[in-house]
Each structure stands twice: as C-alpha cells, then as structure tokens.
C-alpha cells in the first residue's frame, strides 16, 4: 500500500470505522462539510470523494494539484497512516456510526454492486461482518479501539471524533465544532447554508446531478454505476427494521465483550 509522501502540515485525513465501511459511515457527508468549511463557502466539490481516496485513486500524483489544506480520506487503520502526516501534526477526523446501522447500509450497498456480491440474507451478512473470523484489517472492534488508543496517547496528530448521529440531530452545532477544530473562522449564516446544502436530500441530488465521475470511470467503466448509489436513507435506527430480537441480543453480547475496556460511546438511537 502506498501513500503520498507530500502531506502538508494542514492536511486532513478523513478516517472511518472499518476498512469496508468507508462508503457507508457518513464519510461522504463529513467530507463534503469539511471541504465547504475549508473554502468558507457552501459550494459542492465537483469531484467525487473517491477522487481523494488514497487507496483507490488512479494516480496519486494528482493529489499534488489539490490546494492546501487538502481533505483526503482512507480506509487505513491508524498504524498504516502516512508517517509524515502524523509527524507534521496533520489533522485526523474520525467518523463513528452505530455499527448496527452500518451493517444495514452495507448490506444494501453491496446489493447494488454486481462486482461485489453480498450474502442473500441479512442474518448471514451480520454474522460474517461482526461475529465471524477477524478480517485482514482487524474488523470493526479492533479498528475502533486502535483509534481510541491513538487519541489517548498520540501527541503529534490531533484526532477529532465526530458521530454520524450527532451531525444528524444537531448539524449546526457539529459543523461549528468541526470549524473550530479546523481553525476556520466561519460566520453563522455560512454554517447554516452548509447545513442546508449538506442535508441528505440535497447531497443525494447533488451526487446525481453535479458530481464528475470521469476520473474514476477511466479506471473502471462501472464506477459511476456503483458509486452513484451511496445515498439510500441516511436515517438513524434503521437497524430496528432488519435485526430480529435474537440477532440484536447476540450482537449486544458480542459488543459488550469486545468493548468492555473501551470508553467509545456508540449512539444506537
């Protein structure tokens, strides 16, 4: 795995819960908010987020053309982040979402992809995702705990945690928190406009009508078909429509055991 060697001290890495959850965790949402804050303007980015996704961009040199500070994003666990980014005190935004809702989002997302078939039923999928053998990146539990430990011990890079549910419930408040972390002096009317432009409905419309997929489709002709279906519901608690009582109890028991020494506060409602 390779990363850009040029990472300015004001660079930003948008980080997520799990290596397979970058598309479903609300990071498209947060990325768009961050890009608007850095420009101090409620204006959509023409490129799709995958354009600055470190593991999938066609030519990593393209990042050199992005003006600093740059909002980049990655699946990588903390231990695999670019060293220079950490040493320069680069900013890290860690997006946390209820893992039950993540499972639902991912199940339907994979159902829209012809290249990545999903299990035929949701129960089997959940077993594979959270109860089965540990995947190569360590899985959701290990990934979260690694970032938690880094946040407690890291002195060079500041890790900022934002919850999907908190942005949904209090967008103005959370956008102001992000602005403060990014050292952006933004007026209240701009914050309100960003919150409006980054509502689920408007982001879904913008993705369908304004985004430029040309860079990614050169690499994969089917990229637009797969990536243009990121926005499904954007709701909190949709897991209740898909988890049975038995599935929920089994998940809760595993979650309690895995996270018993963690202080991470997951918002399940």
C-alpha positions as CSV (number, residue, x, y, z in Angstrom):
1,X,0.0,0.0,0.0
2,X,1.4,3.4,-0.9
3,X,0.6,6.9,0.3
4,X,1.6,10.4,-0.9
5,X,4.9,11.5,0.5
6,X,3.9,15.1,0.3
7,X,1.5,15.8,3.2
8,X,1.3,19.4,4.3
9,X,1.0,20.2,8.0
10,X,-2.5,21.4,7.5
11,X,-3.6,18.3,5.7
12,X,-6.7,16.4,6.8
13,X,-7.4,12.7,6.7
14,X,-11.0,11.6,7.0
15,X,-10.9,8.3,8.8
16,X,-13.6,5.7,9.3
17,X,-14.8,2.8,11.5
18,X,-13.9,-0.1,9.3
19,X,-11.9,-1.0,6.2
20,X,-15.1,-1.9,4.4
21,X,-17.3,0.8,5.7
22,X,-15.8,3.9,4.1
23,X,-18.8,4.2,1.8
24,X,-21.5,3.7,4.5
25,X,-20.3,5.5,7.5
26,X,-21.3,9.1,6.7
27,X,-17.8,10.0,5.5
28,X,-19.2,11.3,2.2
29,X,-21.3,13.6,4.3
30,X,-18.5,14.8,6.6
31,X,-16.1,15.1,3.6
32,X,-18.4,17.5,1.8
33,X,-18.9,19.5,5.0
34,X,-15.1,19.7,5.6
35,X,-14.5,20.8,2.0
36,X,-17.1,23.6,2.3
37,X,-15.6,24.7,5.6
38,X,-12.1,24.9,4.2
39,X,-13.4,27.1,1.4
40,X,-15.6,29.0,3.8
41,X,-18.3,28.7,1.2
42,X,-21.4,26.4,0.9
43,X,-20.3,25.1,-2.5
44,X,-20.2,21.5,-3.6
45,X,-16.9,19.9,-4.6
46,X,-17.1,18.9,-8.3
47,X,-15.1,15.8,-7.9
48,X,-16.5,12.7,-6.0
49,X,-14.9,11.8,-2.7
50,X,-13.2,8.8,-4.2
51,X,-11.0,11.1,-6.2
52,X,-9.0,11.8,-3.0
53,X,-9.4,8.3,-1.5
54,X,-5.8,7.2,-1.0
55,X,-6.2,3.5,-1.8
56,X,-8.2,3.9,-5.0
57,X,-7.1,7.0,-6.9
58,X,-5.7,6.2,-10.4
59,X,-2.6,8.4,-10.0
60,X,-1.6,9.5,-6.5
61,X,0.4,12.4,-8.1
62,X,-3.0,14.1,-8.8
63,X,-3.1,15.0,-5.1
64,X,-0.3,17.4,-5.7
65,X,-2.7,19.6,-7.7
66,X,-5.1,20.0,-4.8
67,X,-4.6,23.2,-3.0
68,X,-3.6,23.1,0.7
69,X,-5.2,22.3,3.1
70,X,-6.4,19.1,1.4
71,X,-9.2,16.8,2.6
72,X,-8.0,13.3,1.9
73,X,-9.7,10.0,3.0
74,X,-8.6,6.5,3.6
75,X,-9.7,3.0,4.9
76,X,-6.3,2.5,6.7
77,X,-6.0,1.6,10.3
78,X,-4.2,4.2,12.4
79,X,-0.9,2.2,12.3
80,X,-0.9,2.4,8.5
81,X,-1.4,6.2,8.2
82,X,1.3,8.2,6.3
83,X,4.1,8.9,8.9
84,X,4.7,12.3,7.6
85,X,1.1,13.3,8.2
86,X,1.4,12.3,11.8
87,X,4.8,13.8,12.3
88,X,3.7,17.1,10.9
89,X,0.7,17.3,13.3
90,X,-1.8,16.7,10.5
91,X,-5.4,16.7,11.4
92,X,-7.5,13.5,11.6
93,X,-11.3,13.4,11.5
94,X,-12.6,10.1,12.7
95,X,-16.3,9.4,11.9
96,X,-18.1,7.0,14.2
97,X,-21.5,5.5,13.4
98,X,-23.7,2.9,15.1
99,X,-22.4,-0.5,13.8
100,X,-25.9,-1.9,13.5
101,X,-26.9,0.8,11.1
102,X,-23.6,0.3,9.3
103,X,-24.5,-3.3,8.7
104,X,-27.8,-2.4,7.2
105,X,-26.3,0.2,4.9
106,X,-23.5,-2.0,3.8
107,X,-25.9,-4.9,3.1
108,X,-28.0,-2.8,0.7
109,X,-24.9,-1.1,-0.8
110,X,-23.4,-4.4,-1.8
111,X,-26.8,-5.5,-3.1
112,X,-26.4,-2.6,-5.7
113,X,-23.0,-3.8,-6.8
114,X,-22.7,-6.5,-9.4
115,X,-18.9,-6.8,-8.8
116,X,-19.2,-7.5,-5.1
117,X,-22.0,-9.9,-4.4
118,X,-23.4,-10.0,-0.8
119,X,-24.9,-12.9,1.1
120,X,-28.5,-13.5,0.2
121,X,-29.9,-12.8,3.7
122,X,-29.2,-10.1,6.3
123,X,-28.6,-12.5,9.2
124,X,-25.8,-14.3,7.4
125,X,-24.3,-11.0,6.4
126,X,-24.3,-9.8,10.0
127,X,-22.7,-13.0,11.2
128,X,-20.0,-12.6,8.7
129,X,-19.4,-8.9,9.5
130,X,-19.3,-8.9,13.3
131,X,-19.4,-12.5,14.6
132,X,-17.1,-14.4,12.1
133,X,-13.4,-14.7,11.7
134,X,-11.4,-11.5,12.1
135,X,-10.8,-9.8,8.7
136,X,-7.4,-8.6,7.4
137,X,-7.7,-5.1,8.9
138,X,-8.8,-6.4,12.2
139,X,-12.5,-5.8,12.0
140,X,-14.7,-3.0,13.4
141,X,-13.9,-3.6,17.1
142,X,-10.2,-3.6,16.7
143,X,-10.3,-0.7,14.3
144,X,-12.2,1.5,16.7
145,X,-10.1,0.6,19.7
146,X,-6.9,1.3,17.8
147,X,-8.1,4.9,17.1
148,X,-9.3,5.3,20.6
149,X,-5.9,4.3,22.0
150,X,-4.2,6.6,19.5
151,X,-6.4,9.5,20.5
152,X,-5.4,9.0,24.1
153,X,-1.6,8.6,23.5
154,X,-0.8,10.5,20.3
155,X,0.9,13.8,20.9
156,X,1.7,14.8,17.3
157,X,-1.5,14.5,15.4
158,X,-4.8,15.6,16.9
159,X,-7.7,13.1,16.3
160,X,-11.2,14.6,16.2
161,X,-14.1,12.3,16.7
162,X,-17.5,13.1,15.2
163,X,-20.6,10.9,15.4
164,X,-22.9,10.4,12.5
165,X,-25.9,10.6,14.8
166,X,-24.8,13.9,16.3
167,X,-24.5,15.5,12.9
168,X,-27.9,14.2,12.0
169,X,-29.5,15.6,15.2
170,X,-27.5,18.8,15.6
171,X,-25.9,19.8,12.3
172,X,-25.3,23.4,13.2
173,X,-23.6,22.5,16.5
174,X,-21.4,19.8,14.9
175,X,-20.4,21.9,11.9
176,X,-19.3,24.6,14.3
177,X,-17.3,22.0,16.3
178,X,-15.6,20.9,13.0
179,X,-14.9,24.5,12.1
180,X,-13.2,25.1,15.4
181,X,-11.1,22.0,15.1
182,X,-10.0,23.1,11.6
183,X,-9.2,26.6,12.7
184,X,-11.8,28.0,10.3
185,X,-13.4,31.3,11.2
186,X,-16.9,30.9,9.7
187,X,-20.0,33.1,10.1
188,X,-23.3,31.7,11.4
189,X,-25.1,32.3,8.1
190,X,-22.4,30.2,6.2
191,X,-22.7,27.4,8.8
192,X,-26.5,27.4,8.3
193,X,-26.1,27.3,4.5
194,X,-23.6,24.4,4.7
195,X,-26.0,22.5,7.0
196,X,-28.8,23.1,4.4
197,X,-26.6,22.1,1.4
198,X,-25.4,19.0,3.2
199,X,-28.8,17.7,4.2
200,X,-29.3,14.1,3.0
201,X,-31.8,15.0,0.3
202,X,-29.7,17.8,-1.2
203,X,-26.5,15.8,-1.1
204,X,-28.2,12.9,-2.9
205,X,-29.5,15.4,-5.6
206,X,-26.0,16.9,-6.0
207,X,-24.4,13.5,-6.3
208,X,-26.9,12.7,-9.1
209,X,-26.6,16.0,-11.0
210,X,-23.4,17.8,-10.2
211,X,-20.6,15.3,-9.5
212,X,-17.9,14.5,-12.0
213,X,-17.2,10.7,-12.2
214,X,-14.9,10.9,-15.2
215,X,-11.6,10.3,-13.4
216,X,-12.9,7.1,-11.8
217,X,-14.7,5.8,-14.9
218,X,-11.4,5.9,-16.8
219,X,-10.1,3.3,-14.4
220,X,-13.4,1.4,-14.0
221,X,-16.2,1.9,-16.6
222,X,-18.7,0.7,-14.0
223,X,-17.5,3.2,-11.3
224,X,-20.4,5.6,-11.7
225,X,-23.0,2.8,-11.5
226,X,-21.6,1.6,-8.2
227,X,-20.6,4.9,-6.6
228,X,-23.7,6.8,-7.5
229,X,-25.9,4.7,-5.2
230,X,-24.2,5.7,-2.0
231,X,-27.2,7.6,-0.7
232,X,-30.0,5.3,0.4
233,X,-31.9,6.5,3.5
234,X,-29.4,8.3,5.8
235,X,-31.5,7.5,8.8
236,X,-30.7,6.8,12.4
237,X,-32.0,3.5,13.8
238,X,-32.9,1.7,10.5
239,X,-31.3,-1.4,12.1
240,X,-34.6,-1.9,14.0
241,X,-36.3,-2.8,10.8
242,X,-33.8,-5.5,10.0
243,X,-32.4,-7.0,13.2
244,X,-34.5,-9.7,14.9
245,X,-34.7,-9.8,18.7
246,X,-32.3,-12.8,18.7
247,X,-29.8,-11.1,16.3
248,X,-29.9,-8.0,18.4
249,X,-29.2,-9.9,21.6
250,X,-26.4,-11.8,20.0
251,X,-24.8,-8.6,18.7
252,X,-25.2,-6.8,22.0
253,X,-23.5,-9.7,23.9
254,X,-20.5,-9.6,21.5
255,X,-20.3,-5.8,21.5
256,X,-20.3,-5.8,25.4
257,X,-17.5,-8.4,25.5
258,X,-15.4,-6.8,22.7
259,X,-15.8,-3.2,24.0
260,X,-15.7,-3.9,27.8
261,X,-12.5,-1.9,28.3
262,X,-13.4,0.9,25.8
263,X,-14.8,4.3,26.5
264,X,-16.2,4.7,23.0
265,X,-19.8,6.0,23.2
266,X,-21.7,4.5,20.3
267,X,-25.1,6.1,19.7
268,X,-27.6,3.3,19.0
269,X,-30.6,5.6,18.8
